[in-house]
Amino acid sequence: MNTHLNTRRRRRPRHPLGYAGSALCAGLLALLSAGGIAAQNTELEVGRTLAGTLAAGDTARYTIETAENDFVLGEVNQISVDVTARVLDPEGTQAGRFGGLGRGVERFGGRTAGAGIHTLELFVAGDDAKAGGRYEITLLRREPVATDPEELADQVMSRFDGPHSPGGAVRVWRDGRTLFSKTYGMANLAYDLPFEEDTRTNIGSTSKQFTAFAIMLQAERGLLSLDDDIREHIPELPEFEHTIRVKHLITHTSGLREFLNLLRMTGRRLDHGDWIDRSELIDIVQRQPALQNEPGAEWNYNNTAFGLAAVIVERTSGQDFPVFMRENVFGPLGMSGTMVRPSTRHIVSNMSEGYTPGPDGYRQIGDLGGAVGAGAIYSTIGDLQTWAENYANPRVGTRESIDEMMTSFVLNDGEETGYGYGLSVDEQRGLKRVSHGGADVAHRSMFVFFPEINAGLTTQSNHAQFNSGVAYELAAAFFKDAMEAEEDAAAGGDEEFDPEDFDPEAFDEFAGRYALDAAPNFILAFTREDDTFYTQATGQQRLEIVPTSDSTFRLLAVEASVTFLRDAEGDVEGLTLHQNGDNHATRLEGDEAEAWEPTAEDLADFAGRFFSEELETFYTFAVEDGALVLHQRRLDREELEPGEEDQFSGGGLSFAFERDRNGQVIGFYVANGRTRDVRFGRVR
């Protein structure tokens, strides 16, 4: 039986620098039950602080009366208790959830979808029966969502403002003129340094366009060709069945393993700051037995490829990549606040420290190692405007090179990827948009440019919970005059879609099971109970969904949605999961759609110790309390969920076990999104 994991082609540009792993669908979190009631509903009033206490199992309930499309902002001072907050709309449906910071001031907020009484529930985070303590809650703002773009920016960024929070910055420009530039919150909490306009911030994968630009400069100088075999410049790389060309590196179509995902499989704890050296990239590629896809045939976000692109710049220029960028790009453009950080040990002056919420307050996380080429650039919001202005009126590089960067790459079968050279390429309400998001461990970034109107903006933050996608919302506000009306208005609709108009029986056409192409063992199951619809992901709790059109649904408990897709005959063939980018899932039909429920005897077949020559790593599987459990020296213990027969998933990993002709389990192939087909063989 062939148990190789098979990932179909995907078309999605905006993925950050970082390992996908459990992040691929980590947002599909189980909804925690709220327990008992600690207090009657108490109305919150703007500017009034209320004190309270919580014990495990208690729920404190507060109400906020709002109009439709109001903006609400509040904060909880967690004096001696770790609080999770959730917001219920007037119908009692969860509209938002906030938590993660165990001590100190944590803000909550957002816009309301309807008028009426919203309920805020507070309960003790986690399941520690002895947990509990004091808190204070304050409603800071309750007002209409701003129609003025600058006021809207203040509302969007307000959750990350103030002296207690990691912060961020927004800058907007058009035709060479700065329209808006403002900073919020703190760049460094240890030294009480505010976020300022000249604060250098790790822009994560937003860096990729700079690496692609460097490749284009070297091509202009005749030092390389985009059609070169990459082994012409890095001859120590292995010769695969198919040739990887330079253009495949900067379009995410190379077929190489994604190194951050791969290293996570070995037990490297990237979330704990484990060291990664750039030199490991070549070693990783040398150990890869075969390409994951034919170059140019599939779009699969790949940090390895951009790291190798930086090496090619070095080999063709004779300069270290940080020096090349300083002397050939940043310096000539006057981007004095921008630099490539050679490693996580190198000092960056006037930088923002990255923070993530932890059980005892904010934690300094540091940067990902080995990121040069894929990330590792620190920049300022002013320098990023300067960079965009070079796109509009090139002073470094040619118009032809920049236009090529902003053109969607075409795969071998003629399909466009929606990604050029280091840039996502799409539209926003009729305007061509080129952009790139970035996410290191804790920093978040977004760069957006609209070439047709010579305008753009950037959002930056050193808070791990910041949503860089707000850049698109702000773009719609600042450049409204140049954009088409909202899609529903453009289609002639007078009213928004009313979920009550959706025929429940129409959902039966969508009901079934869908496997994510990037992680085939991660299954989304869709079911209906009367007029209520649900989805359930592998190993997770069932979540309610509501229709937003005749083929799209929004998850109520998390920030995610799905769009069901039809083939040429009109049959539902799959769906797109919209969460941290777009991920295609293929519908499982026939026998494949039936869930596998392994017996204790079945599970015993998989117990044992396995070794990967490629990773030089051992995995051990054991049957514990009726479940198959993964053990690895540095990874957390993971109880695995069965999927299709002989397949399991857990901890962000998918396992497809392999049997010999006698039915004995002899190994497995493991995947975690961007890296797949990594084989382990049984050793006992």
C-alpha positions as CSV (number, residue, x, y, z in Angstrom):
1,M,0.0,0.0,0.0
2,N,1.4,3.4,-1.0
3,T,1.3,5.6,2.1
4,H,3.2,8.6,0.8
5,L,1.5,11.8,1.8
6,N,0.3,13.7,-1.2
7,T,-0.1,17.4,-1.2
8,R,-2.0,19.0,-4.0
9,R,-1.0,22.3,-5.6
10,R,-2.1,25.3,-3.5
11,R,-2.4,29.0,-4.5
12,R,-1.6,31.1,-1.5
13,P,0.8,33.9,-1.1
14,R,0.6,35.4,2.3
15,H,2.4,33.1,4.7
16,P,4.8,34.4,7.3
17,L,8.4,33.4,8.1
18,G,7.9,30.7,10.6
19,Y,7.1,27.0,10.9
20,A,3.6,26.0,10.0
21,G,3.4,22.9,12.1
22,S,0.5,23.2,14.4
23,A,0.0,26.7,13.3
24,L,-1.6,25.4,10.1
25,C,-4.9,25.0,11.9
26,A,-3.9,26.0,15.4
27,G,-6.7,28.6,15.4
28,L,-9.4,25.8,15.5
29,L,-9.2,25.8,19.3
30,A,-11.6,23.9,21.5
31,L,-14.1,26.2,23.3
32,L,-13.6,26.0,27.0
33,S,-16.7,25.7,29.1
34,A,-17.4,28.6,31.5
35,G,-18.5,26.7,34.6
36,G,-20.7,28.3,37.2
37,I,-21.8,31.9,37.7
38,A,-19.9,34.0,40.2
39,A,-22.0,37.1,39.9
40,Q,-25.1,38.5,38.3
41,N,-24.8,40.5,35.1
42,T,-23.2,43.9,35.8
43,E,-23.4,46.7,33.3
44,L,-20.1,48.2,32.3
45,E,-19.8,52.0,31.9
46,V,-17.0,53.9,30.2
47,G,-14.4,55.0,32.6
48,R,-15.6,53.1,35.6
49,T,-13.4,50.4,37.1
50,L,-15.0,47.4,38.8
51,A,-13.1,45.0,41.1
52,G,-13.9,41.3,41.4
53,T,-12.6,37.9,42.3
54,L,-12.8,34.6,40.5
55,A,-12.4,31.0,41.6
56,A,-12.0,28.0,39.3
57,G,-15.4,27.1,37.8
58,D,-16.8,30.6,38.4
59,T,-17.9,33.0,35.6
60,A,-18.3,36.8,36.1
61,R,-20.7,38.3,33.6
62,Y,-20.8,41.9,32.4
63,T,-23.1,43.6,29.9
64,I,-22.4,46.3,27.3
65,E,-25.2,47.9,25.4
66,T,-24.1,48.8,21.9
67,A,-25.5,50.1,18.6
68,E,-24.8,48.2,15.3
69,N,-21.2,48.7,14.2
70,D,-19.9,50.1,17.5
71,F,-16.3,49.9,18.6
72,V,-15.7,48.7,22.1
73,L,-12.4,48.6,24.0
74,G,-11.8,47.4,27.6
75,E,-9.1,46.0,29.8
76,V,-8.7,43.5,32.6
77,N,-6.1,44.0,35.2
78,Q,-5.2,40.4,36.3
79,I,-4.0,41.2,39.8
80,S,-3.7,37.7,41.0
81,V,-5.7,35.5,38.6
82,D,-5.3,34.5,35.0
83,V,-8.5,35.5,33.2
84,T,-9.9,34.4,29.9
85,A,-12.6,36.7,28.4
86,R,-15.2,35.9,25.8
87,V,-17.8,38.2,24.2
88,L,-21.3,37.0,23.4
89,D,-23.5,38.9,20.9
90,P,-27.1,39.7,21.7
91,E,-28.2,36.2,20.5
92,G,-25.7,34.5,22.8
93,T,-23.2,33.5,20.1
94,Q,-19.6,33.9,20.8
95,A,-18.3,36.9,18.9
96,G,-14.8,37.1,20.4
97,R,-12.3,35.5,22.7
98,F,-9.3,37.1,24.5
99,G,-6.6,35.6,26.8
100,G,-3.1,34.3,27.0
101,L,-1.5,36.9,29.3
102,G,-1.5,35.4,32.8
103,R,-0.8,38.5,34.8
104,G,-1.0,42.3,34.2
105,V,-3.2,44.4,32.0
106,E,-4.8,42.7,29.0
107,R,-7.1,44.5,26.6
108,F,-10.1,43.2,24.7
109,G,-12.2,44.8,22.0
110,G,-13.5,45.0,18.5
111,R,-16.5,46.1,16.5
112,T,-20.1,44.9,17.0
113,A,-22.1,43.3,14.2
114,G,-25.5,44.1,15.6
115,A,-27.2,46.3,18.1
116,G,-28.2,45.1,21.6
117,I,-26.8,43.8,24.8
118,H,-23.4,42.1,24.5
119,T,-22.2,40.0,27.3
120,L,-18.7,39.7,28.5
121,E,-17.8,36.5,30.4
122,L,-14.7,36.2,32.5
123,F,-13.5,32.9,33.9
124,V,-10.2,31.4,35.2
125,A,-7.9,30.2,32.4
126,G,-6.8,26.6,32.4
127,D,-8.1,23.7,34.5
128,D,-6.3,24.2,37.8
129,A,-8.9,23.6,40.5
130,K,-7.0,25.8,42.9
131,A,-6.6,28.7,40.6
132,G,-8.3,32.0,41.4
133,G,-7.7,35.5,42.6
134,R,-8.5,39.2,42.1
135,Y,-9.0,41.3,39.0
136,E,-10.2,44.7,37.9
137,I,-12.2,45.5,34.7
138,T,-12.6,48.8,32.9
139,L,-14.6,49.7,29.8
140,L,-12.3,52.3,28.1
141,R,-14.3,53.1,24.9
142,R,-17.7,52.5,23.4
143,E,-18.3,54.6,20.3
144,P,-19.3,54.2,16.6
145,V,-16.7,52.6,14.4
146,A,-14.8,55.6,12.9
147,T,-15.5,56.7,9.4
148,D,-12.4,58.9,9.4
149,P,-9.4,56.8,8.4
150,E,-7.1,58.2,11.0
151,E,-9.6,57.7,13.8
152,L,-10.1,54.1,12.5
153,A,-6.4,53.5,12.7
154,D,-6.4,54.6,16.3
155,Q,-9.3,52.3,17.1
156,V,-7.7,49.3,15.3
157,M,-4.4,49.8,17.2
158,S,-5.8,50.8,20.6
159,R,-5.7,47.2,21.9
160,F,-1.9,47.4,21.5
161,D,-1.5,50.9,23.0
162,G,-0.5,52.2,26.4
163,P,2.5,51.7,28.8
164,H,1.7,48.1,29.6
165,S,1.6,46.6,26.2
166,P,3.9,45.8,23.3
167,G,3.0,48.2,20.6
168,G,3.1,48.9,16.9
169,A,3.1,51.4,14.1
170,V,1.1,52.4,11.1
171,R,2.2,54.5,8.1
172,V,0.2,55.4,5.0
173,W,1.4,57.2,1.9
174,R,0.3,58.3,-1.6
175,D,2.1,59.9,-4.4
176,G,5.2,60.4,-2.3
177,R,3.3,62.1,0.5
178,T,2.8,60.7,4.0
179,L,-0.9,60.7,4.8
180,F,-0.7,59.1,8.3
181,S,2.1,58.0,10.6
182,K,1.7,57.0,14.2
183,T,3.1,54.7,16.8
184,Y,1.4,52.9,19.7
185,G,2.5,51.1,22.9
186,M,6.0,50.1,23.9
187,A,9.0,48.9,22.0
188,N,10.7,47.6,25.1
189,L,8.9,46.8,28.3
190,A,12.0,46.2,30.4
191,Y,13.3,49.8,29.9
192,D,9.9,51.6,29.3
193,L,10.9,52.6,25.8
194,P,7.9,53.6,23.6
195,F,7.4,52.5,20.0
196,E,8.5,55.5,17.9
197,E,8.7,56.2,14.1
198,D,12.4,55.4,13.9
199,T,12.1,52.2,16.0
200,R,13.6,49.3,14.0
201,T,11.3,46.3,13.9
202,N,11.8,42.7,12.6
203,I,9.7,42.6,9.5
204,G,9.8,38.8,9.2
205,S,8.9,37.5,5.7
206,T,8.2,41.0,4.5
207,S,12.0,40.7,3.9
208,K,11.5,38.2,1.0
209,Q,10.9,40.9,-1.5
210,F,14.3,42.4,-0.7
211,T,16.0,39.1,-1.3
212,A,14.1,38.7,-4.6
213,F,15.1,42.3,-5.5
214,A,18.8,41.4,-4.8
215,I,18.5,38.4,-7.2
216,M,17.0,40.8,-9.8
217,L,19.9,43.2,-9.4
218,Q,22.4,40.4,-9.9
219,A,20.5,39.3,-13.0
220,E,20.6,42.9,-14.4
221,R,24.4,42.9,-13.9
222,G,24.7,39.7,-15.9
223,L,26.0,37.7,-12.9
224,L,23.2,35.2,-13.0
225,S,20.1,34.2,-14.9
226,L,16.7,33.4,-13.4
227,D,16.9,30.2,-15.5
228,D,20.2,29.1,-14.1
229,D,20.4,25.7,-12.4
230,I,20.9,26.7,-8.7
231,R,23.8,24.1,-8.7
232,E,25.8,26.5,-11.0
233,H,26.1,28.8,-8.0
234,I,25.9,26.3,-5.1
235,P,27.5,23.1,-6.6
236,E,27.5,21.3,-3.3
237,L,23.7,20.9,-3.5
238,P,22.5,17.4,-4.7
239,E,21.4,16.7,-8.2
240,F,17.7,15.9,-8.0
241,E,15.7,14.2,-10.7
242,H,14.5,17.6,-11.9
243,T,16.4,20.9,-12.1
244,I,15.7,23.6,-9.7
245,R,16.2,27.0,-11.3
246,V,16.9,30.4,-9.6
247,K,13.4,31.5,-10.4
248,H,11.9,28.6,-8.5
249,L,13.6,29.7,-5.3
250,I,12.0,33.2,-5.3
251,T,8.5,31.9,-6.3
252,H,8.0,29.1,-3.7
253,T,8.0,26.5,-6.4
254,S,11.3,24.7,-5.8
255,G,10.1,21.4,-4.2
256,L,12.6,21.7,-1.4
257,R,11.8,20.9,2.3
258,E,10.8,23.9,4.4
259,F,13.6,24.0,7.0
260,L,11.8,25.4,10.0
261,N,9.1,22.8,9.7
262,L,11.7,20.1,9.2
263,L,13.8,21.1,12.2
264,R,10.7,21.1,14.4
265,M,10.3,17.4,13.5
266,T,13.7,16.8,15.0
267,G,12.7,18.2,18.3
268,R,14.2,21.6,17.8
269,R,12.2,24.1,19.9
270,L,12.0,27.2,17.8
271,D,9.5,28.6,20.3
272,H,12.1,28.3,23.0
273,G,14.9,30.0,21.0
274,D,16.9,27.0,19.9
275,W,19.9,28.0,17.8
276,I,19.8,27.6,14.0
277,D,22.8,28.5,11.9
278,R,22.5,29.5,8.2
279,S,25.0,26.8,7.3
280,E,22.3,24.2,8.2
281,L,20.3,25.0,5.1
282,I,22.7,23.4,2.7
283,D,23.1,20.4,4.9
284,I,19.3,20.0,5.1
285,V,19.0,20.1,1.3
286,Q,21.9,17.6,0.9
287,R,20.0,15.1,3.1
288,Q,16.7,15.5,1.2
289,P,16.3,12.2,-0.8
290,A,13.9,13.6,-3.4
291,L,12.0,16.8,-4.2
292,Q,8.5,17.2,-2.8
293,N,7.3,18.3,-6.2
294,E,8.7,19.0,-9.7
295,P,10.0,22.5,-9.7
296,G,7.4,24.9,-11.1
297,A,4.6,22.5,-10.6
298,E,3.4,23.5,-7.2
299,W,3.3,26.6,-5.0
300,N,4.4,25.7,-1.4
301,Y,5.7,28.5,0.8
302,N,9.4,27.9,1.5
303,N,11.9,29.6,3.7
304,T,14.7,27.3,2.7
305,A,14.5,28.5,-0.9
306,F,14.9,32.2,0.0
307,G,17.8,31.3,2.3
308,L,19.5,29.7,-0.6
309,A,18.7,32.7,-2.8
310,A,20.6,34.9,-0.3
311,V,23.6,32.4,-0.6
312,I,23.5,32.9,-4.4
313,V,23.6,36.7,-4.0
314,E,26.7,36.2,-1.8
315,R,28.3,33.7,-4.3
316,T,27.8,36.0,-7.3
317,S,28.8,39.2,-5.5
318,G,31.6,38.2,-3.2
319,Q,29.9,40.0,-0.3
320,D,28.1,38.8,2.7
321,F,24.4,39.3,2.2
322,P,24.0,41.9,5.0
323,V,26.9,43.9,3.4
324,F,25.5,43.5,-0.1
325,M,22.1,44.8,1.0
326,R,23.6,47.8,2.8
327,E,25.9,48.8,0.0
328,N,23.7,48.0,-3.0
329,V,20.1,48.6,-1.8
330,F,19.6,50.3,1.6
331,G,22.5,52.8,1.3
332,P,21.7,54.1,-2.2
333,L,18.0,54.5,-1.3
334,G,18.8,56.3,2.0
335,M,17.2,53.6,4.1
336,S,19.5,54.3,7.1
337,G,17.2,52.5,9.6
338,T,17.2,49.2,7.7
339,M,19.6,46.3,8.1
340,V,19.9,42.6,7.7
341,R,20.5,41.0,11.1
342,P,23.2,38.3,10.4
343,S,22.2,36.2,13.4
344,T,20.1,36.4,16.6
345,R,23.3,37.2,18.5
346,H,24.0,40.4,16.5
347,I,23.0,43.7,18.1
348,V,20.4,45.9,16.5
349,S,20.3,49.4,17.9
350,N,17.0,51.1,18.6
351,M,15.1,47.9,18.0
352,S,11.7,46.7,19.3
353,E,11.9,43.6,21.4
354,G,9.4,40.9,20.4
355,Y,6.9,39.8,23.1
356,T,4.4,37.0,23.5
357,P,1.8,36.6,26.4
358,G,2.7,34.1,29.0
359,P,1.2,32.8,32.2
360,D,3.2,35.2,34.4
361,G,3.2,38.2,32.0
362,Y,4.9,39.1,28.7
363,R,7.9,37.1,27.7
364,Q,10.8,38.1,25.4
365,I,11.0,35.5,22.7
366,G,13.8,36.6,20.4
367,D,14.1,35.9,16.7
368,L,14.2,32.8,14.6
369,G,17.7,31.7,13.7
370,G,19.0,30.9,10.2
371,A,16.5,33.4,8.8
372,V,18.7,35.5,6.5
373,G,17.1,35.7,3.0
374,A,13.8,34.5,4.3
375,G,13.6,37.1,7.0
376,A,16.0,38.8,9.4
377,I,15.5,42.4,8.2
378,Y,14.9,45.1,10.7
379,S,13.4,48.3,9.3
380,T,11.4,51.4,10.1
381,I,8.0,52.5,8.9
382,G,9.6,55.5,7.2
383,D,12.1,53.3,5.3
384,L,9.4,51.0,4.1
385,Q,7.7,54.0,2.5
386,T,11.0,54.9,0.9
387,W,11.2,51.3,-0.4
388,A,7.7,51.6,-1.9
389,E,8.6,54.8,-3.6
390,N,11.5,53.0,-5.4
391,Y,8.8,50.6,-6.7
392,A,7.0,53.6,-8.1
393,N,10.0,55.5,-9.5
394,P,13.0,53.2,-9.5
395,R,16.4,54.7,-8.5
396,V,17.9,51.3,-7.8
397,G,16.9,48.5,-10.1
398,T,15.0,48.8,-13.4
399,R,11.3,49.2,-14.1
400,E,11.4,45.9,-16.0
401,S,12.7,44.0,-13.0
402,I,10.2,45.5,-10.6
403,D,7.3,44.9,-13.0
404,E,8.5,41.2,-13.2
405,M,8.5,40.9,-9.4
406,M,4.9,42.2,-9.4
407,T,3.7,39.6,-12.0
408,S,2.1,36.4,-10.8
409,F,4.2,33.4,-11.5
410,V,2.7,30.8,-13.9
411,L,3.1,27.1,-12.9
412,N,4.0,24.4,-15.4
413,D,0.3,23.7,-16.1
414,G,-0.5,27.3,-16.9
415,E,-2.1,28.2,-13.5
416,E,-1.1,31.4,-11.8
417,T,0.0,31.2,-8.2
418,G,-0.9,34.7,-7.0
419,Y,2.7,35.3,-6.1
420,G,5.5,37.0,-8.1
421,Y,9.1,37.3,-6.9
422,G,8.9,37.8,-3.2
423,L,5.5,39.5,-3.4
424,S,1.9,38.5,-3.3
425,V,0.0,39.7,-6.3
426,D,-3.8,40.1,-6.2
427,E,-6.6,42.8,-6.1
428,Q,-8.4,44.7,-3.5
429,R,-11.8,46.1,-4.7
430,G,-10.6,46.6,-8.2
431,L,-7.1,47.8,-7.5
432,K,-4.0,45.7,-8.2
433,R,-2.3,45.0,-4.8
434,V,1.2,43.7,-4.2
435,S,1.9,42.9,-0.6
436,H,3.8,40.6,1.8
437,G,3.1,39.8,5.5
438,G,5.7,38.7,8.0
439,A,5.8,36.9,11.3
440,D,8.9,36.0,13.2
441,V,8.4,34.4,16.6
442,A,6.7,37.5,18.1
443,H,7.1,40.4,15.6
444,R,4.3,40.9,13.0
445,S,4.5,42.9,9.8
446,M,2.6,43.8,6.6
447,F,3.6,45.8,3.6
448,V,0.9,46.8,1.0
449,F,1.5,48.7,-2.2
450,F,-1.1,49.7,-4.9
451,P,1.0,50.5,-8.0
452,E,-1.9,51.9,-10.0
453,I,-2.4,54.8,-7.6
454,N,1.2,54.9,-6.2
455,A,0.0,54.4,-2.7
456,G,0.5,52.0,0.2
457,L,0.9,51.4,3.9
458,T,2.6,49.3,6.4
459,T,1.7,48.0,9.8
460,Q,4.3,46.7,12.3
461,S,4.1,45.3,15.8
462,N,6.2,43.5,18.4
463,H,3.1,41.8,19.9
464,A,2.6,38.2,19.0
465,Q,-1.2,38.5,19.0
466,F,-1.2,41.4,16.5
467,N,-3.2,40.8,13.3
468,S,-1.3,42.3,10.4
469,G,-4.3,41.8,8.2
470,V,-5.7,45.1,9.6
471,A,-3.6,46.7,6.9
472,Y,-6.2,45.8,4.3
473,E,-9.0,47.3,6.4
474,L,-7.0,50.5,6.7
475,A,-6.2,50.5,3.0
476,A,-9.9,50.4,2.2
477,A,-10.4,53.4,4.5
478,F,-7.5,55.5,3.3
479,F,-7.9,54.7,-0.4
480,K,-11.7,54.4,-0.6
481,D,-11.9,56.9,-3.4
482,A,-9.8,54.7,-5.7
483,M,-11.5,51.4,-4.9
484,E,-14.7,49.9,-6.2
485,A,-17.7,49.6,-3.8
486,E,-18.0,46.6,-1.6
487,E,-18.8,43.4,-3.5
488,D,-22.4,43.2,-2.4
489,A,-23.0,46.7,-3.4
490,A,-21.2,46.2,-6.7
491,A,-23.5,43.2,-7.4
492,G,-26.5,45.3,-6.9
493,G,-27.5,43.9,-3.5
494,D,-29.3,46.3,-1.2
495,E,-28.9,44.2,2.0
496,E,-26.3,42.0,3.5
497,F,-26.8,38.2,3.4
498,D,-29.2,37.1,6.2
499,P,-28.4,33.7,7.6
500,E,-32.1,33.1,8.2
501,D,-32.6,33.0,4.4
502,F,-30.3,30.0,4.1
503,D,-32.2,26.7,3.6
504,P,-30.8,24.2,6.1
505,E,-31.4,21.3,3.8
506,A,-29.1,23.0,1.3
507,F,-26.2,22.3,3.7
508,D,-26.6,18.6,3.1
509,E,-24.7,19.1,-0.2
510,F,-21.7,20.3,1.8
511,A,-21.9,17.7,4.7
512,G,-19.0,15.3,4.7
513,R,-15.3,15.1,5.3
514,Y,-12.5,17.2,3.7
515,A,-8.7,16.6,4.0
516,L,-6.3,19.5,3.9
517,D,-4.1,19.2,0.9
518,A,-1.1,20.4,2.9
519,A,-1.7,18.0,5.8
520,P,-3.9,15.1,4.4
521,N,-4.4,13.5,7.9
522,F,-6.0,16.7,9.1
523,I,-9.7,16.2,8.4
524,L,-12.5,18.8,8.6
525,A,-15.9,17.1,9.1
526,F,-19.2,19.1,8.4
527,T,-22.5,18.0,9.9
528,R,-26.0,19.4,10.3
529,E,-28.5,19.0,13.2
530,D,-31.8,20.5,12.1
531,D,-31.0,24.2,11.3
532,T,-27.6,24.3,13.1
533,F,-24.3,23.6,11.2
534,Y,-21.0,22.3,12.6
535,T,-17.4,21.6,11.7
536,Q,-15.0,19.4,13.6
537,A,-11.3,19.2,13.0
538,T,-9.2,16.2,13.7
539,G,-8.7,15.9,17.4
540,Q,-10.6,19.0,18.2
541,Q,-14.0,20.0,19.5
542,R,-17.0,20.4,17.3
543,L,-17.7,24.1,16.5
544,E,-20.8,25.9,15.2
545,I,-20.6,27.6,11.9
546,V,-23.1,30.1,10.3
547,P,-23.7,30.8,6.6
548,T,-22.5,34.1,5.2
549,S,-23.6,33.3,1.6
550,D,-25.0,30.3,-0.2
551,S,-21.5,28.7,-0.2
552,T,-19.5,30.4,2.6
553,F,-19.6,29.9,6.4
554,R,-18.0,31.6,9.4
555,L,-16.8,29.7,12.4
556,L,-18.2,31.3,15.6
557,A,-15.5,30.4,18.1
558,V,-12.4,31.3,16.1
559,E,-11.3,33.8,13.4
560,A,-11.8,31.5,10.4
561,S,-14.2,30.8,7.6
562,V,-14.7,28.3,4.8
563,T,-15.7,28.5,1.2
564,F,-17.1,25.4,-0.5
565,L,-15.9,24.8,-4.1
566,R,-17.6,23.1,-7.0
567,D,-16.2,21.3,-10.0
568,A,-17.2,21.9,-13.7
569,E,-20.2,19.6,-13.2
570,G,-21.4,21.6,-10.2
571,D,-20.5,19.0,-7.6
572,V,-18.9,20.0,-4.4
573,E,-15.2,18.9,-4.7
574,G,-13.5,20.7,-1.9
575,L,-13.3,23.8,0.2
576,T,-10.9,26.6,1.1
577,L,-10.2,27.2,4.8
578,H,-9.5,30.9,5.3
579,Q,-7.3,31.1,8.4
580,N,-3.7,32.5,8.4
581,G,-3.9,32.4,4.6
582,D,-6.0,30.1,2.4
583,N,-5.7,26.4,2.5
584,H,-7.4,24.0,0.1
585,A,-9.1,20.8,1.3
586,T,-10.2,18.0,-0.9
587,R,-13.5,16.2,-0.3
588,L,-13.3,12.6,0.7
589,E,-15.7,10.3,-1.0
590,G,-16.9,6.7,-0.8
591,D,-15.1,4.4,1.6
592,E,-12.5,7.2,2.3
593,A,-15.2,9.2,4.1
594,E,-15.9,6.6,6.7
595,A,-14.0,7.3,10.0
596,W,-11.6,4.6,11.1
597,E,-11.9,3.5,14.7
598,P,-8.9,1.4,15.6
599,T,-9.2,-1.3,18.2
600,A,-6.6,-1.8,21.0
601,E,-5.2,-4.6,18.8
602,D,-4.9,-2.3,15.9
603,L,-3.1,0.3,17.9
604,A,-0.6,-2.2,19.1
605,D,0.6,-2.6,15.5
606,F,2.1,0.9,15.6
607,A,3.8,0.8,19.0
608,G,7.6,0.8,18.7
609,R,10.6,2.9,18.0
610,F,11.3,4.4,14.6
611,F,14.3,6.3,13.2
612,S,14.8,8.8,10.3
613,E,18.1,8.7,8.5
614,E,17.3,12.1,7.0
615,L,16.6,13.8,10.3
616,E,18.9,11.5,12.5
617,T,15.9,11.5,14.9
618,F,14.0,8.8,16.9
619,Y,10.2,8.7,17.5
620,T,8.6,6.3,19.9
621,F,5.0,5.3,19.9
622,A,3.2,3.6,22.8
623,V,-0.4,2.6,23.5
624,E,-1.5,4.5,26.7
625,D,-5.1,4.5,28.1
626,G,-6.5,3.3,24.8
627,A,-4.7,5.9,22.6
628,L,-1.6,5.9,20.5
629,V,0.9,8.4,22.0
630,L,4.0,9.9,20.5
631,H,7.2,10.4,22.5
632,Q,10.3,12.3,21.4
633,R,13.1,13.5,23.6
634,R,12.3,17.2,23.1
635,L,8.8,17.3,21.8
636,D,5.8,17.3,24.1
637,R,4.0,14.1,24.7
638,E,1.2,13.9,22.0
639,E,-1.9,11.8,22.1
640,L,-2.6,11.1,18.4
641,E,-6.0,11.0,16.7
642,P,-6.8,8.4,14.1
643,G,-7.8,9.6,10.6
644,E,-8.0,7.3,7.6
645,E,-6.9,3.7,8.1
646,D,-3.2,3.6,9.3
647,Q,-3.1,7.4,9.6
648,F,-2.8,9.6,12.7
649,S,-2.3,13.2,13.5
650,G,-1.4,15.3,16.6
651,G,1.0,18.0,17.7
652,G,0.9,19.6,14.2
653,L,2.2,16.4,12.6
654,S,0.5,13.9,10.3
655,F,1.6,10.3,10.2
656,A,0.9,7.7,7.4
657,F,2.1,4.3,8.4
658,E,3.6,1.8,6.0
659,R,3.1,-2.0,6.0
660,D,5.0,-4.8,4.3
661,R,3.3,-7.4,2.2
662,N,2.7,-9.4,5.4
663,G,0.8,-6.6,7.0
664,Q,3.6,-5.6,9.5
665,V,4.1,-1.9,10.2
666,I,7.6,-1.2,9.0
667,G,7.7,2.6,9.0
668,F,5.8,5.8,8.4
669,Y,5.9,9.1,6.5
670,V,5.4,12.3,8.5
671,A,4.3,15.8,7.3
672,N,3.6,19.1,8.9
673,G,2.3,21.3,6.2
674,R,5.2,22.8,4.2
675,T,7.4,19.7,4.8
676,R,6.2,16.3,3.9
677,D,7.2,12.7,2.9
678,V,9.9,12.4,5.6
679,R,10.3,8.7,6.2
680,F,11.0,6.9,9.5
681,G,11.8,3.2,9.6
682,R,11.0,0.8,12.4
683,V,14.1,-0.1,14.5
684,R,12.1,-2.2,17.1
